[in-house]
Amino acid sequence: MSSAAAVPFHAGPELGRAINRTDFFRLLKAAAHHYEFESFALARISESSPPFDARGIVITNVPERRAALFIYALGRALGQIKAGASQFLATPLSGRGGSMEGYPADLVLNEYDTNAFLLIPLFTPEGRRYCVTLSGKRPEPAQGEIAEILLDTMRIFDKFYEEILAQEMSGRLTQRESEVVRWTSEGKTSAEIAIILGLSEHTVNSHITAAARKLDAVNRVHMVAIALRMGLVS
């Protein structure tokens, strides 16, 4: 590979431009594939069922119906003691899955059973604990590769925290989200708002989704009603 093509997608300009969950899905998927892993999951580490449960998954390419199987195989690969201690760890864990004896019959045919797994612990400035877990049919990564994956993952997570988590934890709408909500309250469609603000329709929809999540709204109408009640739009 030439030096001109050495910078992978997840470490290039797309990282700086990431602003929504779809962008971070693409970055994490690209990072996983760059290191020859097929599956990834960014999740909040759980104290009650470490390392995490399906409800704690934030972004993943693992189908929802396979999440329990993915988490079970992860626990077997890391060893239940290490997996259980993941909430206290600050260094990556790696391992390989094994046979699925004793697993519920309706969840057999497990594509993760012999995969290599890598769990990268991550932290927000407030001390909230997250992790990125990678899984794939490849050899377990050596320490040098783990260090590279850790660095790349931390860069993506830091940007994710800045653009997504910090805003969600504050509960405050960003300036752009407020603009989108205001135009929505005036009856504009996403396509019309995109033209007005000079954004793509995809980006407008991402802002609407983020605003609705912060306001605990179930749809656009509910979002506008809450925003009006809270005085966020007039």
HULINPE-V835952 format. One record per backbone hydrogen bond with DSSP energy under -1.0 kcal/mol. CO is the residue of the C=O (numbers start at 1). NH is the residue of the N-H. E is the energy in kcal/mol with one decimal. If there is no record, write none. Layout:
CO;NH;E, CO;NH;E
This chain:
2;5;-1.1, 3;6;-1.4, 8;11;-1.4, 9;12;-1.3, 12;15;-1.6, 13;17;-1.3, 20;24;-1.9, 21;25;-2.4, 22;26;-2.1, 23;27;-2.0, 24;28;-2.6, 25;29;-2.5, 26;30;-2.4, 27;31;-2.4, 28;32;-2.6, 29;33;-2.4, 30;34;-2.2, 31;35;-1.5, 32;37;-3.1, 33;36;-1.5, 39;135;-2.3, 40;61;-1.4, 41;133;-2.6, 42;58;-3.3, 42;59;-1.6, 43;131;-2.1, 51;46;-2.0, 53;56;-1.5, 54;57;-1.1, 56;44;-2.5, 59;42;-3.2, 63;66;-2.1, 64;67;-1.1, 66;70;-2.4, 67;71;-2.6, 68;72;-2.3, 69;73;-2.5, 70;74;-2.1, 71;75;-2.2, 72;76;-1.9, 73;77;-2.4, 74;78;-2.5, 75;79;-1.5, 79;83;-2.9, 80;84;-2.3, 81;85;-1.4, 83;86;-1.1, 85;88;-2.3, 93;119;-3.2, 95;117;-3.4, 100;103;-2.0, 104;107;-1.9, 105;108;-1.3, 112;115;-1.4, 115;97;-3.0, 116;136;-1.9, 117;95;-1.9, 118;134;-2.8, 119;93;-2.1, 120;132;-2.1, 122;130;-2.8, 124;127;-2.1, 128;124;-2.2, 129;45;-1.8, 130;122;-3.2, 131;43;-2.6, 132;120;-3.1, 133;41;-1.6, 134;118;-2.2, 135;38;-1.2, 135;39;-2.8, 136;116;-3.0, 136;138;-1.7, 142;146;-2.6, 143;147;-2.1, 144;148;-1.5, 145;149;-2.7, 146;150;-2.8, 147;151;-2.1, 148;152;-2.4, 149;153;-2.9, 150;154;-2.5, 151;155;-1.9, 152;156;-2.0, 153;157;-2.7, 154;158;-2.7, 155;159;-1.7, 156;160;-2.4, 157;161;-3.0, 158;162;-2.1, 159;163;-2.5, 160;164;-2.8, 160;165;-1.5, 161;166;-3.0, 164;168;-2.5, 165;169;-2.8, 166;170;-1.6, 167;171;-1.5, 174;178;-2.5, 175;179;-2.1, 176;180;-2.4, 177;181;-2.6, 178;182;-2.4, 179;183;-2.4, 180;184;-2.2, 181;185;-2.4, 183;188;-2.1, 184;187;-1.9, 189;193;-2.6, 190;194;-2.4, 191;195;-1.5, 192;196;-2.2, 193;197;-2.7, 194;198;-1.0, 194;199;-2.1, 200;204;-2.0, 201;205;-2.4, 202;206;-1.8, 203;207;-2.1, 204;208;-2.3, 205;209;-2.3, 206;210;-2.3, 207;211;-2.6, 208;212;-2.7, 209;213;-2.1, 210;214;-2.2, 211;215;-2.2, 212;217;-2.9, 219;223;-2.4, 220;224;-2.7, 221;225;-2.3, 222;226;-2.5, 223;227;-2.5, 224;228;-2.5, 225;229;-2.3, 226;230;-2.3, 227;232;-2.6
